[in-house]
Amino acid sequence: MDKYKIFAPKGRGRFVNRLGELHLTLSEYLDKENAEGRHLQYSKIFLSDAQNQYQDLIVSTLHTTILSHAACSVIEQPPLDGSKISILVKTTDEDDLFILHSIRLNEEETNGANSYIQTMLIFNKYLDSIRQLGLTMKEHCVRTWIYVADIDVNYQGMVNARNDIFRHQGLTPDTHFIASTGIGGFSQTRSASVAVDFLTYPKVKESDKKYLQALDHLNPTHEYGVSFERGTKVTTGDKQTIFISGTASIDKYGKAMYVGDIQMQMARLLENISALLHDGGATMNDVRYFFVYLRDPSDRDVAEAFLQKAYPNIPHVLLHGKVCRPEWLVEMECIATIPSATCHH
């Protein structure tokens, strides 16, 4: 069984003290997980200020003794609970069915390179690494998270590069794309405008995947020039994992709904997510966690209250991440899991 858990320090002191607190909390949690036969598979770490915190994180005992022993993604997307750092931890009792590649460029690589070139660089690094494993992006990559610094400026360059790479790899509106979140976020490299996490299933076959649609709620993404799937369901052994891409408040024509109203936008995007889950044979009860990206941090209280009321039992983390279109105040993504036996073909 896979388990996902979100951790944030309760203390409000210096960053290094918060890392110390997390080290204790996580050690205790992972000891229990190990006793039940589950091991750490990957972690996603959200920082409030990567320029000041990244180095402290990397040399901390939290990182050296725990997090660095498995795949680990670090991004600046400030957690909106004031914690400075939030961590999603995934543990599993299975052989590693998938690999998380977290690719970040350094100052040398980003020097003078625009978001188009940086995206090309990252995707080519990824393609080189999976080629050595005998894998292809078209068949084996099931999910990406693309973080774009100053997204209002750099998003289009990333989109153009991804479109070009996908075409080259045989990913088209007639075949399929990859579930994805393209969202505002900064890496530890000051001049980097793009950072990407890739989730790869080495053993997956095309027949193990289903691409989710809810055409009465959302249009196919290629209609507005972007290339990602709204959601992908992957069957491995006796379970199915559903990856819902970053989803916003849009109608079936791709138009933004409830401009300026955070509460109504949340209601609509959750309805959209529910419709996608339905296409995968799942419901909101199967969701393991939500990532909630807010364009404006001052919407935090409204968003938090909404979630507490609507889905009090689903863990979530609220992050400051600008969505790719300014009129979208909020975007959410999730992972759901269901047993294979319940699927209806």
Number of C-alpha atoms within 10 A of each C-alpha: 10 16 15 16 15 16 16 21 21 12 14 11 10 9 18 13 13 18 22 15 16 22 20 12 15 18 14 11 12 17 13 13 17 14 9 11 13 20 22 21 24 21 22 18 21 25 26 22 17 22 14 12 17 19 11 14 20 14 11 17 17 20 16 12 12 15 23 15 12 14 15 19 23 23 23 26 28 24 24 23 16 14 20 23 25 25 21 20 20 17 20 20 16 12 9 11 13 16 17 20 19 20 19 22 23 14 12 11 16 20 13 12 15 16 26 20 18 24 26 19 20 20 20 13 16 18 15 13 13 19 12 9 9 8 19 16 21 17 20 20 22 24 24 22 18 20 26 29 24 16 25 14 12 18 24 16 21 25 18 19 19 19 20 14 16 20 13 10 13 14 20 16 15 7 8 17 27 26 25 25 25 24 26 26 25 28 28 22 19 15 19 24 29 35 27 23 24 20 18 22 20 18 12 19 13 10 9 14 19 16 19 22 21 19 14 11 20 23 18 19 15 14 11 10 12 16 24 27 25 26 30 27 24 23 21 17 9 10 17 23 22 28 29 27 26 26 26 29 29 20 17 14 14 16 11 15 17 18 14 11 14 21 16 15 23 24 16 20 24 20 16 25 26 20 22 28 27 15 16 26 19 22 17 17 13 17 22 18 19 19 17 26 29 25 23 15 18 11 17 20 12 12 20 18 12 17 18 13 9 12 13 12 13 15 16 21 20 22 26 25 28 27 28 23 15 12 15 23 26 29 26 23 21 21 20 21 21 20 15 16 9 12 13 7 5
